[in-house]
Amino acid sequence: MNIPRSSFPRIVIIGGGFAGIALAKKLRNKNVQVVLLDKHNYHTFQPLLYQVATGGLEAGSIAYPIRKVVQDYDNFYFRLAQVKEIDTETRKVTADIGDLYYDYLVIATGSKTNYFGNKEIEKNSMAMKTIPQSLNIRSLILENFEQALLTNDINERLSLMNFVIVGGGPTGVELAGALAEMKKAILPKDYPDLDVRKMEINLIQGTDKILDAMSPKASRKAEEFLSGLGVSIWKNVRVTNYDGKTVTTNSDLTFESATVIWTAGVKGAAIKG
């Protein structure tokens, strides 16, 4: 990795997210050598990914170059790398660009989408944890509306205009609201010869309230607001499968949809070792 030797202890930080960047700032110009590794050369402001997915913001608005953050830090090095494995016995990090030995290691790799072992859902649904994934969702939304204009099959058209969001946490709620705003203010102007009123936004939540981790009042207000925007909220419903066309649940409820966005949970982005 071409990291010079140092008489100071070497601290390796894996991950340039909120935690990794915050620690890097705390270690600025201390008597340590800091090496920050990340698979991207930019920091992503993840709370606004839904805005990129729905066209409210461009990707550059929520991405900031990591090198620009640390360019004035002494004895600090950034490497664009995908970490493959950690050997705690020899204190070695193995990445796609080579090996690196450390004195102290901080794993700040964040989380990734959790499909709870359902490979079919993982294969056919859309996730929204990165900027490329958000851009893919934006492209799919527009492609579906273009296709809806061309098809003469009513059922296919309705499927193309039916958006199913699985997971009523903050991400799912924000995304549902942003899609509803698109339906109200943007899509009718962009697609005047398409009956956008037939667009459906379905938010599916496995528990008895959305924003389950927040207060009952916040949950109730959010539900009222989304319902007012025309979002259909389904509570105490769990999605069991999605084959690319039909969403099946643990009840008799099914949805015909060309777009399923999975925001139903995350898990730690673990590294081998």
C-alpha positions, 0 to 999 in steps of 0.5 A: 500500500506504500505506507511509510514506516513510522515511529508512531503507533499505526492506527488503521480505520476501515470505513469512511462513514460517519464513525470513521470520519469522526475518529479521523478528525479526533486523531488529527495531528496526534502522535500516531500514524493514521491509515483510513481505508474505504472502498469509495473515495468519498463520504456518503451522507446516507440520510439523504439517499432517498432524495437522490433516489427520487430526483430531489438531489443530485448524487454530488450533493451528498458525496464529499471527497474523503481526501479533501477532509484529511488533506491537511492532517499530518501523518495521515494516509487514505487508500482506496481499498476493499478489505478482504480479511483481518488477521488479529494474531499477526495484526494484518489487514488484507485488502485488494491492493495489498497487506497492511500491519497495524498496532490498533484497528478500528472497524467502522464498516457500518451496515448493509441491507438485511434480507433475512436469508431470502435470496429471491427478495434479494435478487429481485428487489432494490436496496438503498444503502449507497449512491449507486443503488439510489441512482439505480432506483431513480433510473428504474422509476423513470424507465417504468413510467416510460414503459407504462406509456408504451404498453397496451396491457392495463395490468402491466401498466398498473404494475409498472406504476405500483411501488412497494416499499418494505419497511416502515422505518425512517428510510421507508417513510421518507422514501414513501413521502418523496414518491408521493410528492413526485406523484403530486408535483412532478410526474403529472407535468413530465407525463401529461398523457399518462394517468398518474392518479393510478400510481400506487405507493404501498408501505408495508410494515411488519409491526403495528406502527411505522417508525417503530423506534420513535414515540407513538405521537411521532408514529401517528403524525407520520402515518397521518401525513403519509395517508394524506399524501395518498400512501397506502400503509399496511401494518402487521404485514410481513413480506415473504417473497417477491419473484419480480412480479408478485409480492406475497405476504404472510396474509392473503394480501398480494401486490403486483409490482415492477418495483419493490424497494427493500428498507426492512432492516440492516446488519453489520457489514462484517469482515472475514476474520 
